[in-house]
Amino acid sequence: METEVDGFRKGKAPIEKVEQKLGTSKLYGDTIDELLQKYYTQALKENLIQPVSNPKVEVKEFDIEKDFEFEARVATKPDIKIGEYKNELKKYYQDKNTQISKMNAEKLKNGEKIEHSHAHIHPNEIVDILIKNSTLEVSDILVDEETNRLISRLINEVMAAGMKVDDYLRAQNTTIEHVTDNYKKAAEINIKGELVLHELIKIENITVTEEDIDKTINSIESEENRKNLNTPVQRVYIRTILEKNALFDKIIKELEGDNHHE
């Protein structure tokens, strides 16, 4: 952060004059931000920490005459153990087919038309089974972040519909505490699903090339949309989606065999 005070050479203005010009709260706030950007990154490198969340920072000591001290809490990737999910998926798929066979037999007896002769499995069903057959602990920091994201999305949707949040809650006969509790449960499931899928993508050696990403982007008709998608951040997002799709496709093909439909 830089500023100039009339009557003083650059770097020579007394701190009191700088405080008068900028205001103490802004000066200290900007200074803390700069210090955190520098030393937080340094602390991660020195301690070989790879965070998967934004840091929760608490400033312990900040004074012009003293060393800057802060405490940062971040979530790191948990240890993930994936059990015999393939056997569970097979059993689940067989059970679905057994149910369909019974339903079809009943339809034939009643002279009804049979629409499906075999079961199809949905990605959401796969994720549920993967979570149930995996062991991992999710950080409260990640859960809080995802919960806040879900609540923010709800608030934006309610406001976009021209409603006040209080009116929406009354219409739904619920409270913000109840909504938050439900979203916290959903957040934990979402995070577990993402982490398990990411781990399984590595285990199953699912790969997506830059050419695959280019092909996906180029399939978009709008030139403006293609340009917006062709950024480093968006390419990472597209890669993640393609990896998940490839994983689901592999699992479903193995389960359904000749009955699989693209």
C-alpha positions in Angstrom: 0.0 0.0 0.0 1.4 3.4 -0.9 0.3 7.0 -0.3 1.9 10.4 -0.4 1.6 13.2 2.2 2.2 16.8 1.1 5.4 18.3 2.4 7.2 15.0 2.9 9.5 13.0 0.6 8.4 9.5 -0.4 8.9 7.1 2.5 9.6 9.9 5.0 6.2 10.9 6.3 5.5 10.3 10.0 3.1 7.5 10.8 0.8 10.1 12.5 0.5 12.1 9.3 -0.3 8.9 7.3 -2.9 7.9 9.8 -4.5 11.4 9.5 -4.7 11.2 5.8 -5.9 7.6 5.4 -7.7 7.0 8.6 -6.5 4.5 11.2 -9.0 1.7 10.4 -8.2 1.8 6.7 -4.5 2.0 7.2 -4.4 -0.9 9.6 -6.9 -3.0 7.6 -4.9 -2.6 4.4 -1.7 -3.3 6.2 -3.1 -6.5 7.7 -4.4 -7.7 4.3 -0.9 -7.2 2.8 0.8 -9.0 5.7 -1.6 -11.9 5.5 -1.2 -12.3 1.7 2.6 -12.5 2.2 3.0 -14.6 5.4 0.0 -16.9 5.0 1.4 -18.1 1.6 4.8 -18.4 3.2 3.4 -20.4 6.1 1.7 -22.9 3.8 4.9 -23.5 1.9 7.1 -23.9 5.0 4.7 -26.4 6.5 3.9 -28.2 3.3 0.2 -27.5 3.7 -2.2 -27.9 0.7 -5.5 -26.2 1.7 -8.8 -27.1 0.2 -10.7 -24.2 1.7 -10.3 -20.5 2.4 -8.5 -19.7 5.6 -10.2 -18.6 8.8 -7.9 -16.0 10.1 -7.6 -14.6 13.7 -5.1 -11.8 14.2 -3.3 -12.4 17.6 -1.0 -9.4 17.7 -0.9 -6.3 15.5 0.9 -3.2 16.7 3.3 -0.9 14.9 6.0 -1.6 17.6 5.5 -5.4 17.7 5.7 -8.4 15.5 2.6 -9.3 13.5 1.0 -12.6 14.8 -1.9 -14.4 13.3 -3.5 -17.8 13.4 -5.0 -19.3 10.2 -7.2 -22.4 10.1 -7.7 -24.2 6.8 -9.2 -27.5 5.7 -6.8 -30.0 4.1 -7.8 -33.0 2.0 -8.8 -35.8 4.4 -7.7 -39.4 4.2 -10.2 -41.3 2.0 -10.8 -45.0 2.1 -13.1 -46.4 -0.5 -14.5 -49.9 0.2 -15.9 -52.6 -2.1 -18.2 -50.3 -3.9 -18.3 -52.4 -7.0 -19.9 -55.3 -5.2 -22.4 -53.0 -3.6 -23.3 -51.4 -6.9 -23.8 -54.8 -8.5 -26.1 -55.9 -5.7 -28.0 -52.6 -5.9 -28.4 -53.0 -9.7 -29.5 -56.6 -9.4 -32.1 -55.6 -6.9 -33.5 -52.9 -9.2 -33.7 -55.4 -12.0 -35.5 -57.8 -9.8 -38.1 -55.1 -8.9 -38.6 -54.3 -12.6 -39.0 -57.9 -13.5 -41.7 -58.2 -10.8 -43.4 -55.1 -12.0 -43.3 -56.2 -15.7 -44.7 -59.6 -14.8 -47.6 -57.9 -13.0 -48.1 -55.6 -16.1 -48.2 -58.6 -18.5 -50.8 -60.3 -16.3 -52.9 -57.1 -16.5 -52.3 -56.7 -20.3 -50.3 -53.5 -19.8 -47.4 -52.4 -22.0 -43.9 -52.9 -20.7 -41.8 -49.8 -21.0 -38.5 -50.9 -19.6 -37.1 -54.5 -19.5 -34.1 -53.7 -17.4 -32.9 -51.1 -14.9 -30.8 -48.1 -15.5 -28.6 -46.6 -12.8 -28.3 -42.9 -12.2 -25.1 -41.0 -11.3 -26.8 -39.8 -8.1 -27.4 -43.4 -7.1 -23.7 -44.2 -7.7 -22.6 -41.3 -5.5 -24.9 -42.4 -2.7 -23.4 -45.9 -2.7 -19.8 -44.5 -3.0 -20.4 -42.3 0.1 -21.9 -45.2 2.1 -18.9 -47.4 1.2 -16.2 -44.8 2.0 -14.6 -43.6 5.1 -13.6 -39.9 5.4 -13.9 -37.0 7.8 -15.0 -33.7 6.4 -13.7 -30.5 8.0 -16.1 -28.1 9.7 -14.5 -25.3 7.7 -15.5 -27.0 4.4 -19.0 -27.7 5.7 -19.5 -24.1 6.8 -18.3 -22.8 3.4 -20.6 -25.0 1.5 -23.5 -24.3 3.8 -23.0 -20.5 3.4 -22.9 -21.0 -0.4 -26.2 -22.9 -0.4 -27.8 -20.3 1.8 -26.5 -17.4 -0.3 -27.9 -19.1 -3.4 -31.3 -19.5 -1.7 -31.4 -15.8 -0.7 -30.5 -14.7 -4.2 -33.2 -16.9 -5.7 -35.8 -15.6 -3.2 -34.8 -12.0 -3.9 -34.8 -12.6 -7.7 -38.4 -13.8 -7.3 -39.3 -10.5 -5.7 -39.8 -11.9 -2.2 -38.3 -11.0 1.2 -36.5 -13.8 2.9 -38.8 -13.5 6.0 -41.9 -13.8 3.8 -40.4 -16.9 2.1 -39.7 -18.6 5.4 -43.2 -17.9 6.6 -44.7 -19.3 3.4 -42.6 -22.4 3.8 -43.5 -22.6 7.5 -39.9 -22.9 8.5 -37.1 -20.9 10.1 -33.6 -19.8 9.0 -32.2 -22.2 11.8 -34.1 -25.1 10.3 -33.0 -24.2 6.7 -29.4 -23.9 7.9 -29.5 -27.2 9.6 -30.8 -28.9 6.5 -28.3 -27.2 4.3 -25.5 -28.2 6.7 -26.5 -31.9 6.2 -26.7 -31.4 2.4 -23.3 -29.6 2.5 -21.6 -32.5 4.2 -23.0 -35.0 1.6 -22.0 -32.7 -1.3 -18.5 -32.4 0.0 -18.1 -36.1 0.6 -19.4 -36.9 -2.8 -17.0 -34.5 -4.5 -14.0 -35.8 -2.5 -14.8 -39.5 -3.1 -15.4 -38.9 -6.8 -12.1 -37.1 -7.1 -10.3 -40.0 -5.3 -12.0 -42.6 -7.5 -11.1 -40.7 -10.7 -7.4 -41.2 -9.7 -7.9 -44.8 -8.8 -9.7 -45.6 -12.1 -7.0 -43.7 -14.1 -9.6 -41.4 -15.7 -7.8 -38.9 -17.9 -9.1 -35.8 -19.8 -6.8 -34.2 -22.3 -6.6 -30.5 -23.3 -8.0 -31.6 -26.7 -11.0 -33.0 -24.9 -11.6 -29.7 -23.2 -11.1 -27.8 -26.5 -13.6 -30.1 -28.2 -16.2 -29.4 -25.5 -15.7 -25.6 -25.7 -15.8 -25.6 -29.5 -19.1 -27.5 -29.4 -20.7 -24.3 -28.0 -22.5 -22.4 -30.7 -22.1 -18.9 -29.2 -18.7 -17.4 -29.9 -19.0 -15.2 -26.8 -19.7 -18.2 -24.6 -16.8 -20.1 -26.1 -14.6 -17.2 -25.3 -15.9 -17.0 -21.7 -15.3 -20.7 -21.2 -11.8 -20.6 -22.6 -10.1 -19.3 -19.4 -7.8 -21.2 -17.0 -10.5 -21.3 -14.2 -13.3 -22.4 -16.6 -11.0 -25.0 -18.2 -10.4 -26.6 -14.8 -14.1 -26.6 -14.2 -14.8 -28.3 -17.6 -12.0 -30.8 -16.9 -13.7 -31.8 -13.6 -17.1 -32.3 -15.3 -15.6 -34.4 -18.1 -13.7 -36.5 -15.6 -16.9 -37.2 -13.6 -18.8 -38.0 -16.8 -16.1 -40.4 -17.9 -16.1 -42.1 -14.5 -19.9 -42.5 -14.4 -19.9 -43.8 -17.9 -17.3 -46.4 -17.1 -19.2 -47.6 -14.0 -22.6 -47.7 -15.7 -21.2 -49.6 -18.7 -19.7 -52.2 -16.4 -23.0 -52.6 -14.6 -25.4 -52.6 -17.5 -23.3 -54.3 -20.1 -25.2 -54.7 -23.3 -28.2 -53.0 -21.8 -26.2 -49.7 -21.5 -27.5 -46.8 -23.6 -25.3 -43.8 -24.3 
